[in-house]
Amino acid sequence: MSTLNKVTLIGYLGRDPETRSTAAGDTVAQFTLATTETWKDKATGEKREATEWHRVVLYRKLAEIAALYLKKGSLAYVEGRLQTRKYTGKDDVERYVVEIIADDLRLLGGRPASDYADDDRKSDAAAPRTTTRKSAGPQLAELELEDDAIPF
């Protein structure tokens, strides 16, 4: 019988993605993703919640896309596999970390309108403003990154 190692998460980024390059020149991005579960406590009737933090690692083109479009607080769908890695800390103690090695990333929320403020001023400085113009800039759906256009 075969086995399966698959993780699917939808959550909010806890920090901006950190990017670096490997010795081979591949881009690597890392960030933390928060998922929150809410329930009603049966004993007290109070609303309770628990947040779980996940370490996510992306490689190559997926890492480049994450670096460009994701920021702290962004809502994202991540799919991948669990991997446990062992490392030695600065205090010479061996530690283990569980990471999600992502092979699929979907951007679920648009950028906040404040992120477009500078872009609007630069591109439309000479253009007259009308009442039908969107002042918040293009939404993520308008950017339309087709699956066929992304080579991964």
N, C-alpha and C positions, 0 to 999 in steps of 0.2 A: 504494500500500500504506500502511496506517495504522501508527502507532507505539504503543508502550506504555511508560509510566513508572509502575511499580508496585513497591513495597517491602513485604515482609512480614518482621517481626522478632518473636522471642520472647526476652526478656532481662530483666535486673534493673536497676532504677533506680539510678543512681549518686548521686543527690541528690534531695531533695524537689522537687516541681514548683515553679517560680517563676511567679507569676501577675501579670498587669497588665491594664489596660484600654486599649483604643484610644481615639482621639478620638471615634469614633462610639459608644463605650460597649460594644463587644464585649470579652469576656474572652479573653485569650491566656495559655496555659500553655506553659512550656518545661521540658524535663528531658533528662538524658543517659541512654541505655540501653546496657548492656553485653551483648554476645554473645560467648560463648567457644567456640572450636573446640579439640577435643583429638584427639591422634593419637599413635601409637607411632612413634618415630624408628627407621627401618629400620637405620641404621648402628650406633646404640648400644643400641637396644632400650628406651630410656627413654621414659616418658610425657611428651609435650610439650603445651603449650597456648598459644594466642594469644587475647587479648581485644581486641575491636574496640569502640570507643565511637562512638555515634550520637547526634546532636542531634535531638530530636523537638520539634515545635511543634504545638499543638492550638488550635483556635479555638472560640468560643462555648460551647455546652452541653457539648461534649466536654471543653473546658478546665476548666469548673466541676466536672465529675465527677472529672477527674484530680486537681484540687486537694483535693477532699473525701476521696478514697479511696486515692490513691497516696502512698507514702512511700519514702524511701531504702531500697533492698533489696527492694521489691515486685517480684513477677514479673508481667510484662505482655506481652500480644500487641498489636502495633501494625501497622497497615496504612495505607499512604498512598503518596505520591509524593516523588521527590527534587526538591529545588529548590536552585539555587546563588544565593547572595545576595552582593552586593558592598557593602562598607562602608569608611569611612575611620576608622582607629583614632585614639586620642588623640595618637599621634606623627605624625599626618598621612600615614600610609602606607595605601594602599588594600589591603584584604584581601578574600579570598573565603571563604565558609563554605558547606558543603553541609549541608542540613537535610532531615529527613523531615517533610513536612506531612501529618499524620495525619488520616485520615477515618474510621478505625475503631480502637477501643480496647477490649480485653477484659482484665478483671482476672482473673489466673489463680491467685493465692494469696490465702488469707484473711489478715486482719490477725493479727499475733502476739497471743497470749493476754494479754500484758502491756498491750496497748492497751485491753482491755476491763475491766481491773481497776477503774478509777474508775467506769465506767458501772455495773458490777455492784453496787458498794457503794452508789451513789446510788439506783438503782432498787429494790434489794432490801433496803434498810436495815430496813424493818419486817416484811418477809416471812420466815417461818421457813425455814430451810435443810433440804433433804431430801437423801438419798443419791442420788436419781435426777437431780437438777438438774445441768445443764452449768455448770461454773464458768468456762469459757473464753469465754462469751458466744456470740452467734449467729455462725455461719460465713457466709462470703460467699454461699453457695448459699441460705441461709435468707433473705437480704435480697431475693432474687429481683427484680432489675431486668429486667422484661420488655422485649423489643424494642419492643413496641407502646406501652409507657408512656413511652419516652424519645423526645422529639420531634426527632430528628436522623437 
